Amino acid sequence: MRGGLIGAGILMGLTSAAPAAAQAPARISLRPFVMISEEAFAASKTFDAAFGGSSEPLYGGGLQVTERDRFYLELGASRFRKNGQRALLASDGTVFRLGIPLTATITPLELTGGYRYHRWSRVIPYGGLGVGWYRYKESSAFAAPGEDVDTRRAGLVLEGGAEIRLHRFVGVAVDAHYTHVAGILGTGGISKDAGENDLGGVAARLKVIVGR
């Protein structure tokens, strides 16, 4: 009799616990971050002529939201700003720097989402895709009417990398970041002569993330 009562009690406990577990809310984590990236721009001739190199740094930050530490949604913003000079491209490919100063500013705002693969305890690979909105501004003190540029375009984002957990509330992520932003360049100047209209490229990024 006593054994039957114990068995009935265990059965009742299991049946009452099952719905509670099934209704457990998904764990949401808010994780702000700062980042630095080095981007090899697709418009390599244009950037090399204007700034002396086709790879440039961007700095920024944002917020990542994870669900059960598996799925993530991330909003990030960054900025590039550098002084250079106007240039011309000859028909034989020779670049002539004109000595006319210019300042270029690129401001990306990107929304991405993806999945985090839990295969190891401290290293978490991830991959995702998304869209971005990119503002390109170019100005010069000696610009003729219509030479300065201030335009915006949308683009495609692909990313993949891994996060290393250094502490319960601190992680470092390293990833490769690809963007394709057609239509901002290529309408005038050396980018038109070089046939380059993509403001995107491939970047290596380092992020410091605060949160679980």
C-alpha positions in Angstrom: 0.0 0.0 0.0 2.8 2.4 1.0 4.7 1.6 -2.2 1.6 2.3 -4.3 1.1 5.7 -2.7 4.7 6.6 -3.3 4.5 5.6 -7.0 1.3 7.6 -7.4 2.9 10.6 -5.9 5.9 10.4 -8.3 3.6 10.0 -11.3 1.6 13.0 -10.2 4.7 15.1 -9.8 6.0 14.2 -13.3 2.7 14.9 -15.0 2.4 18.3 -13.3 6.0 19.3 -14.0 5.8 18.5 -17.8 3.5 21.4 -18.7 5.5 23.8 -16.6 8.7 22.9 -18.5 7.0 23.1 -21.8 5.7 26.6 -21.0 9.1 28.0 -19.8 9.8 31.3 -21.6 12.7 31.6 -24.0 15.7 33.3 -22.5 16.5 36.6 -24.1 19.9 38.3 -23.6 20.8 41.9 -24.5 24.5 42.2 -25.4 26.0 45.6 -26.3 29.3 45.6 -28.1 32.1 47.8 -29.5 34.0 46.8 -32.6 36.9 47.7 -34.9 37.2 46.4 -38.5 39.7 46.5 -41.3 37.9 46.5 -44.7 39.4 45.7 -48.1 37.2 47.8 -50.3 35.9 46.3 -53.6 36.6 49.7 -55.2 40.4 49.1 -54.8 41.6 51.5 -57.5 39.4 54.3 -56.3 40.4 54.1 -52.7 44.1 53.5 -53.5 44.2 56.6 -55.7 42.3 58.8 -53.2 43.8 57.6 -49.9 46.9 55.7 -50.7 45.5 52.3 -49.9 42.5 50.1 -50.5 42.2 48.8 -46.9 40.9 51.1 -44.2 39.7 50.8 -40.6 36.1 51.4 -39.4 35.0 51.9 -35.7 31.6 51.3 -34.2 29.3 49.4 -31.9 25.8 48.2 -31.5 23.5 45.8 -29.7 23.1 42.0 -30.2 20.0 40.1 -28.9 20.2 36.4 -28.5 17.4 33.8 -27.9 18.4 30.8 -25.8 22.0 31.7 -26.8 21.3 30.1 -30.2 19.6 32.6 -32.5 20.8 36.2 -32.7 19.7 39.6 -34.1 22.2 42.3 -34.3 22.1 46.1 -35.1 25.4 47.7 -35.6 26.7 51.1 -36.7 30.2 52.1 -37.7 32.1 54.9 -39.4 35.0 55.6 -41.7 36.4 59.1 -42.2 39.6 60.1 -44.0 41.3 62.9 -45.8 42.6 62.3 -49.3 42.9 63.9 -52.7 41.1 63.8 -56.0 42.7 61.8 -58.8 42.3 61.0 -62.5 42.8 57.6 -64.2 44.4 57.6 -67.7 43.4 55.2 -70.4 46.5 53.2 -69.8 45.7 52.8 -66.1 48.1 55.4 -64.8 46.8 57.3 -61.8 47.3 61.1 -61.6 46.8 62.6 -58.1 45.6 66.2 -58.5 46.6 67.5 -55.0 43.0 68.7 -54.5 42.1 67.7 -50.9 38.9 65.9 -50.2 37.2 64.3 -47.1 35.2 61.1 -47.4 32.9 59.7 -44.8 31.2 56.3 -44.9 28.5 55.5 -42.3 27.1 51.9 -42.4 24.0 50.9 -40.4 23.5 47.1 -40.6 20.9 44.7 -39.3 21.9 41.0 -39.3 20.5 37.7 -37.9 21.9 34.2 -37.7 22.6 31.1 -35.7 25.2 30.3 -33.0 26.6 26.8 -33.1 27.3 25.3 -29.6 30.0 22.7 -30.1 32.5 23.8 -27.5 32.0 25.4 -24.1 34.0 28.6 -24.7 34.2 28.9 -28.5 30.9 29.5 -30.3 31.0 29.6 -34.1 28.2 31.7 -35.8 27.0 32.7 -39.2 24.4 35.2 -40.4 23.1 37.5 -43.1 21.2 40.7 -43.3 20.8 44.1 -44.9 22.6 47.4 -44.5 22.0 51.1 -45.2 25.1 53.0 -46.2 25.7 56.8 -46.4 28.7 58.1 -48.4 29.7 61.7 -48.2 32.5 63.3 -50.1 33.4 67.0 -49.8 36.2 69.3 -50.9 36.9 73.0 -50.2 37.7 73.5 -53.9 34.8 71.5 -55.3 32.9 72.8 -58.3 29.1 72.7 -58.2 27.9 69.1 -58.3 31.2 67.6 -57.4 30.5 67.0 -53.7 28.6 63.8 -53.0 26.1 62.9 -50.3 24.1 59.7 -51.1 22.6 56.6 -49.5 22.1 53.0 -50.7 21.0 49.7 -49.3 23.2 46.6 -49.5 23.7 42.9 -48.7 25.6 41.6 -45.6 27.1 38.1 -45.0 29.1 37.2 -41.9 30.7 34.3 -40.2 33.1 33.8 -37.3 33.4 32.7 -33.7 32.9 34.2 -30.3 35.3 33.3 -27.4 33.9 33.5 -23.9 36.5 35.1 -21.7 34.2 35.5 -18.7 30.5 34.9 -17.8 29.7 38.4 -19.0 32.5 39.2 -21.5 33.2 37.7 -24.9 35.4 38.5 -27.9 34.2 37.8 -31.4 36.3 37.6 -34.6 34.6 37.3 -37.9 34.7 37.9 -41.7 32.2 40.4 -42.9 31.2 40.7 -46.6 29.1 43.6 -47.9 27.9 44.4 -51.4 26.7 48.0 -51.9 26.1 48.9 -55.6 25.3 52.3 -57.0 27.0 54.7 -54.6 30.3 54.9 -56.6 30.8 54.8 -60.4 28.8 57.9 -61.3 31.7 60.3 -61.7 35.4 60.9 -61.0 38.0 58.1 -60.8 35.5 55.5 -59.7 33.6 56.0 -63.0 36.8 55.8 -65.0 37.8 52.6 -63.2 34.4 51.0 -63.6 33.9 50.6 -59.8 30.5 51.1 -58.4 30.6 48.8 -55.3 31.2 50.5 -51.9 31.3 47.2 -50.1 34.1 44.8 -49.6 35.5 42.1 -47.2 36.4 43.1 -43.6 38.0 41.4 -40.7 36.2 42.5 -37.5 36.9 42.3 -33.8 34.1 42.8 -31.3 34.1 43.0 -27.5 30.7 41.9 -26.2 29.2 42.5 -22.8 26.5 40.1 -21.7 25.7 36.4 -21.3 
